[in-house]
Amino acid sequence: MKTIMTTLLFLSCAQDADSPEFQRWSAVKVGSWAKFKSEIENKGVKTVLPVEITYTLLEADEKKVVVEEVTMNLLAPKDSPKQEKARKKTYNAKISKKDAVDKEGDEELEVGGKKLACHWTETKTNAGSIKAWVCPEVPGGIVRLEVGLPGLTSLQRLNLQTWEKK
């Protein structure tokens, strides 16, 4: 899960620019949430990880939004203290420097029987590659996120499962 958080931080790097995370979360009301499952794909073989991640908007004002990330280990017993990890992330309205986008396009993805019109961007740096599919109908905007690390043949992917926009 550190890779996903690193990716989200990587996506938010920008210079005196509007923060895309702030813009996407500030477009919904407090209490809106999006739930994801994580998978790894290596040489075409997909493995779904026993982890569920839910992002919920806790606070919002004109300068920042606070989003809670709860990671649930689906293999741990329901009453286990190790089953759930929560942390908060603050996204300011402005950020410092934006990475250049290498490629972008539009693609329709289906989530829970609903077709979502997404805009995707792909960015490659020495730290790896990130491809993000974004749709304004979803709290936080992210529908799918793929992270590739240099020298590895696998991708870590975060896939939207369900959401509630308030």
VOPAGU-2260 file (C-alpha; in pm, 1 decimal, decimal comma):
REM VOPAGU-2260
SITE   aa  ch    i         X         Y         Z
SITE  MET   A    0       0,0       0,0       0,0
SITE  LYS   A    1     301,7     229,6      39,1
SITE  THR   A    2     329,5     222,6    -340,7
SITE  ILE   A    3     -25,8     355,6    -378,5
SITE  MET   A    4      33,5     635,6    -126,2
SITE  THR   A    5     365,1     722,3    -291,2
SITE  THR   A    6     178,2     732,9    -619,8
SITE  LEU   A    7     -86,0     967,4    -485,4
SITE  LEU   A    8     189,3    1194,3    -355,8
SITE  PHE   A    9     369,7    1164,7    -690,9
SITE  LEU   A   10      49,9    1271,3    -869,4
SITE  SER   A   11      15,7    1574,8    -646,3
SITE  CYS   A   12     361,4    1726,0    -713,7
SITE  ALA   A   13     315,6    2071,9    -878,6
SITE  GLN   A   14     451,3    2436,8    -869,4
SITE  ASP   A   15     209,3    2715,9    -779,3
SITE  ALA   A   16     -57,7    2517,7    -955,5
SITE  ASP   A   17    -404,6    2413,0    -856,2
SITE  SER   A   18    -397,3    2080,3    -677,1
SITE  PRO   A   19    -589,1    1820,4    -881,0
SITE  GLU   A   20    -667,4    1624,4    -563,5
SITE  PHE   A   21    -806,5    1934,2    -394,8
SITE  GLN   A   22   -1017,0    2018,7    -700,6
SITE  ARG   A   23   -1161,1    1665,9    -728,3
SITE  TRP   A   24   -1243,5    1630,7    -356,8
SITE  SER   A   25   -1372,2    1985,9    -313,0
SITE  ALA   A   26   -1630,0    1915,7    -586,6
SITE  VAL   A   27   -1818,6    1680,7    -349,8
SITE  LYS   A   28   -1965,9    1717,7      -1,6
SITE  VAL   A   29   -1815,4    1593,2     324,4
SITE  GLY   A   30   -1900,9    1227,4     375,9
SITE  SER   A   31   -1853,7    1130,8       9,3
SITE  TRP   A   32   -1640,4     819,3     -33,7
SITE  ALA   A   33   -1483,5     583,5    -286,4
SITE  LYS   A   34   -1386,1     218,7    -223,6
SITE  PHE   A   35   -1108,0      38,6    -411,2
SITE  LYS   A   36    -952,4    -304,7    -445,2
SITE  SER   A   37    -587,1    -348,6    -524,5
SITE  GLU   A   38    -427,2    -595,3    -762,8
SITE  ILE   A   39     -88,9    -674,0    -908,1
SITE  GLU   A   40     -41,2    -770,3   -1269,8
SITE  ASN   A   41     279,0    -948,8   -1366,1
SITE  LYS   A   42     330,3   -1061,0   -1726,8
SITE  GLY   A   43     -45,5   -1055,9   -1790,0
SITE  VAL   A   44    -137,8   -1251,6   -1476,0
SITE  LYS   A   45    -362,0   -1053,7   -1237,8
SITE  THR   A   46    -364,3   -1122,6    -865,0
SITE  VAL   A   47    -625,7    -947,1    -653,7
SITE  LEU   A   48    -481,0    -852,0    -315,7
SITE  PRO   A   49    -687,9    -919,5      -0,4
SITE  VAL   A   50    -707,7    -548,9      71,1
SITE  GLU   A   51    -986,5    -293,6      42,7
SITE  ILE   A   52    -913,4      79,4      59,1
SITE  THR   A   53   -1179,7     342,8     126,7
SITE  TYR   A   54   -1119,2     715,2      87,4
SITE  THR   A   55   -1368,8     945,4     263,7
SITE  LEU   A   56   -1385,3    1325,3     258,1
SITE  LEU   A   57   -1377,1    1440,8     621,9
SITE  GLU   A   58   -1328,0    1818,1     592,2
SITE  ALA   A   59   -1333,4    2078,1     316,3
SITE  ASP   A   60   -1284,1    2452,7     294,4
SITE  GLU   A   61   -1144,7    2693,8      33,9
SITE  LYS   A   62    -781,0    2621,2     129,4
SITE  LYS   A   63    -770,0    2245,9     191,8
SITE  VAL   A   64    -952,5    1914,5     204,7
SITE  VAL   A   65    -887,2    1630,6     449,4
SITE  VAL   A   66    -937,7    1277,0     322,5
SITE  GLU   A   67    -927,8     965,9     538,6
SITE  GLU   A   68    -780,8     648,5     390,8
SITE  VAL   A   69    -890,4     326,4     559,5
SITE  THR   A   70    -709,2      12,4     447,4
SITE  MET   A   71    -885,5    -308,5     539,5
SITE  ASN   A   72    -702,1    -641,8     546,4
SITE  LEU   A   73    -971,4    -882,7     429,2
SITE  LEU   A   74    -778,3   -1188,8     552,2
SITE  ALA   A   75    -758,1   -1073,6     914,5
SITE  PRO   A   76   -1039,5   -1181,3    1148,8
SITE  LYS   A   77   -1312,8    -915,7    1172,2
SITE  ASP   A   78   -1233,5    -837,8    1538,4
SITE  SER   A   79    -856,2    -823,3    1482,7
SITE  PRO   A   80    -688,1    -489,6    1564,4
SITE  LYS   A   81    -467,5    -544,6    1257,1
SITE  GLN   A   82    -765,4    -566,4    1024,9
SITE  GLU   A   83    -797,5    -191,4     967,5
SITE  LYS   A   84    -547,7      92,8     925,7
SITE  ALA   A   85    -663,2     453,2     900,5
SITE  ARG   A   86    -471,9     767,4     814,2
SITE  LYS   A   87    -557,8    1118,5     707,8
SITE  LYS   A   88    -418,8    1311,3     413,6
SITE  THR   A   89    -454,7    1686,3     365,4
SITE  TYR   A   90    -459,6    1828,7      13,1
SITE  ASN   A   91    -400,2    2202,4     -10,5
SITE  ALA   A   92    -566,8    2408,5    -282,7
SITE  LYS   A   93    -227,5    2503,0    -428,8
SITE  ILE   A   94      76,9    2283,8    -478,2
SITE  SER   A   95     434,9    2358,3    -575,9
SITE  LYS   A   96     528,2    2188,6    -906,9
SITE  LYS   A   97     339,2    1984,2   -1162,5
SITE  ASP   A   98     497,8    1695,9   -1353,2
SITE  ALA   A   99     455,6    1697,7   -1728,6
SITE  VAL   A  100     205,4    1451,2   -1871,4
SITE  ASP   A  101     357,8    1220,4   -2134,4
SITE  LYS   A  102      32,9    1087,0   -2281,4
SITE  GLU   A  103    -337,3    1140,6   -2227,9
SITE  GLY   A  104    -668,8    1035,6   -2371,2
SITE  ASP   A  105   -1028,7     941,9   -2302,0
SITE  GLU   A  106   -1165,5     597,3   -2223,7
SITE  GLU   A  107   -1490,4     457,3   -2092,6
SITE  LEU   A  108   -1455,9     221,4   -1794,7
SITE  GLU   A  109   -1731,6      15,4   -1637,3
SITE  VAL   A  110   -1758,2       0,0   -1259,0
SITE  GLY   A  111   -2041,0    -182,4   -1085,1
SITE  GLY   A  112   -2246,8    -195,7   -1403,2
SITE  LYS   A  113   -2215,2     180,3   -1463,4
SITE  LYS   A  114   -2017,2     321,5   -1755,8
SITE  LEU   A  115   -1791,6     610,7   -1660,9
SITE  ALA   A  116   -1639,2     853,0   -1911,4
SITE  CYS   A  117   -1280,6     888,3   -1791,1
SITE  HIS   A  118    -987,4    1104,4   -1891,6
SITE  TRP   A  119    -653,4     931,6   -1840,7
SITE  THR   A  120    -303,6    1071,5   -1808,4
SITE  GLU   A  121      26,0     886,1   -1808,4
SITE  THR   A  122     342,3    1026,9   -1657,4
SITE  LYS   A  123     686,1     864,7   -1666,6
SITE  THR   A  124     980,3     968,0   -1452,0
SITE  ASN   A  125    1292,8     804,3   -1313,9
SITE  ALA   A  126    1077,8     696,6   -1017,4
SITE  GLY   A  127     845,2     495,6   -1242,9
SITE  SER   A  128     524,6     542,4   -1436,4
SITE  ILE   A  129     175,0     637,0   -1329,5
SITE  LYS   A  130    -141,3     613,2   -1532,2
SITE  ALA   A  131    -457,2     755,5   -1376,3
SITE  TRP   A  132    -814,7     738,7   -1506,1
SITE  VAL   A  133   -1025,9    1023,5   -1366,7
SITE  CYS   A  134   -1401,2    1085,1   -1376,4
SITE  PRO   A  135   -1578,4    1380,8   -1207,5
SITE  GLU   A  136   -1873,6    1155,3   -1110,7
SITE  VAL   A  137   -1656,0     978,3    -851,4
SITE  PRO   A  138   -1551,2    1134,0    -517,2
SITE  GLY   A  139   -1180,0    1206,5    -544,5
SITE  GLY   A  140   -1202,4    1146,2    -919,0
SITE  ILE   A  141    -983,2     835,8    -941,6
SITE  VAL   A  142   -1141,7     535,8   -1115,6
SITE  ARG   A  143    -823,5     338,5   -1182,5
SITE  LEU   A  144    -459,8     396,5   -1096,7
SITE  GLU   A  145    -164,2     196,2   -1231,6
SITE  VAL   A  146     186,0     223,7   -1093,1
SITE  GLY   A  147     490,6      73,2   -1257,9
SITE  LEU   A  148     830,4      82,0   -1093,0
SITE  PRO   A  149    1152,6      93,3   -1295,2
SITE  GLY   A  150    1312,4    -245,0   -1355,0
SITE  LEU   A  151     999,4    -441,6   -1261,3
SITE  THR   A  152     765,5    -619,7   -1501,6
SITE  SER   A  153     466,6    -586,1   -1271,5
SITE  LEU   A  154     204,2    -315,4   -1226,9
SITE  GLN   A  155      22,3    -231,8    -908,5
SITE  ARG   A  156    -334,8    -130,5    -983,8
SITE  LEU   A  157    -606,1      31,4    -775,1
SITE  ASN   A  158    -957,8     -29,9    -912,5
SITE  LEU   A  159   -1270,6     155,1    -803,4
SITE  GLN   A  160   -1539,8     -82,0    -672,6
SITE  THR   A  161   -1814,8     145,6    -543,2
SITE  TRP   A  162   -1871,5     503,6    -425,9
SITE  GLU   A  163   -2117,1     748,8    -279,7
SITE  LYS   A  164   -2120,6    1112,0    -385,2
SITE  LYS   A  165   -2297,1    1345,5    -144,0
